[in-house]
Amino acid sequence: MVNGAGEGCTQLSAVADAVLYEGYLLYPYRRSSAKNRVRWQFGVLLPRNWVERDAPVTPGLSGSADSWYQQTECLVRARRGDAAVRVRVRYLQLQHKQVEAADGEGGHRPVESLRTADGAVQLSFEEAVPRETELVLTLEELLHGGRTVAVGAPAGAEYEPLPAGAGRTVRRRREVRAATTVVAEPLAPELYRLRVRTENSDEVPDPRAPRAAVLGRALLATHTLLVGDGVEFVSLTDPPAALAEHARGCRNAFTFPVLGGQPPESGSEDGATSASVLSAPIILPDHPQVAPESPGDLHDAAEIDEILTLRTMLLTDEEKAEARATDPRAARIVDRVETMPQEVFARLHGTIRSLTPAQAPAPGRPAWWQEGGDDGLSPTTDTVLVGGVPVGGGSRVRLRPRGRGSDAQDMFLAGRTAQVSAIFHDVDGSVHLAVTVDDDPAAELHGWYGRFHYFRPDEVEPLGVADAPDQVRPPRPNTPRPARPADRPERGRSDVRT
């Protein structure tokens, strides 16, 4: 056992659970909702021959892209010979809930829904089972080949009879085959690069099968928790100057490690460090925390507790009944909202975490942009050529998200028109257009405080040259920049309130 490791993991457990169930269900939490028919969008590790049926995957930090592996690399300082690291690999295993009605002859037939004698409605739907594998490795073992362990989950089935012999509920899971390798290499005295790589080791019979047909073989919402004993993890977003080059050498694929625990009360000349790390498929800042005002998870990407609570309150009795029948977690959300004390609801209205003197933005700069935050970048005046047309701040476009590899939320916006607010370059060297949708009544507000939808240049269609910027600036080289990844645009969104 690693002394003190349990305490470090406990501090991160709430955030890790929010990551685990990010997008598990989306408001209005009903099976009939179109949003809940396109699920499982973060940290999805599928069989390699399905993922690479057309071409190899392109590594990046975004965990909203399907992959067959996930790799975490981070810097650790170890000042003791008996130092050790506890690694926890966590994910969801897909489980199909099938309702079967009694056929009157001792058998059962599958149905989409069934109302039992007590008036309860049973619905067939997809659920998920949390899985976790934990291993502890000493520094000596890490430096001498490390260790590879199986982190998959077996197939299984459970049968639950329904009241009065109406039928039964059958929950079935397919086998998930996966392995994790943990190893370290020395970089300097007492400094090491730790690598955790998890791979889906399964193979599908038909690589051309639809995504829904292979999700049962996948690891969903995959992420990794690291806790050290005699080990300090070094921040990759705020490393000490002497370790900046080593930090840039860390290669993270479809995930990104951030420091866990409470943030320090004051800065340190030695850079940010912590005894724990969360490597998640959504971009988070160091020391992420769930807001203490939040009474519980709502599972909705970029969740805003107050508005989702209000909307859930406004569901009709029939809609609430369907939500309860859809999934036990949805039932708990509805029950929690209906019984929420007034003082708890009042806390959701908003809290000011800090007051920093605001500087007036320069003319033409939005309030959310910090001048000098990135040398050479000017999001509101930078442009990119799309089909030979310069597109930048103020341009109008039609959204054409790609079918494969696109965020599920983006697919709902296909064909809509939007206005470009800014051009961003992310840590992978990719270009993203930040847009507000034309028929969004809150578009102006979103633009003011910098909440956008993000699309790649090949996912938009310019609506003419009249609104294009007059001058096309030379394109910036698309080279990865490791600095401040939490501030870059990301297609996935987090329900961790920081």
Order of alpha helices (4+ residues) and beta strands (2+ residues): alpha-alpha-beta-beta-beta-beta-beta-beta-alpha-beta-beta-beta-beta-beta-alpha-beta-beta-alpha-beta-beta-beta-alpha-alpha-alpha-alpha-beta-beta-beta-alpha-beta-beta-alpha-beta-beta
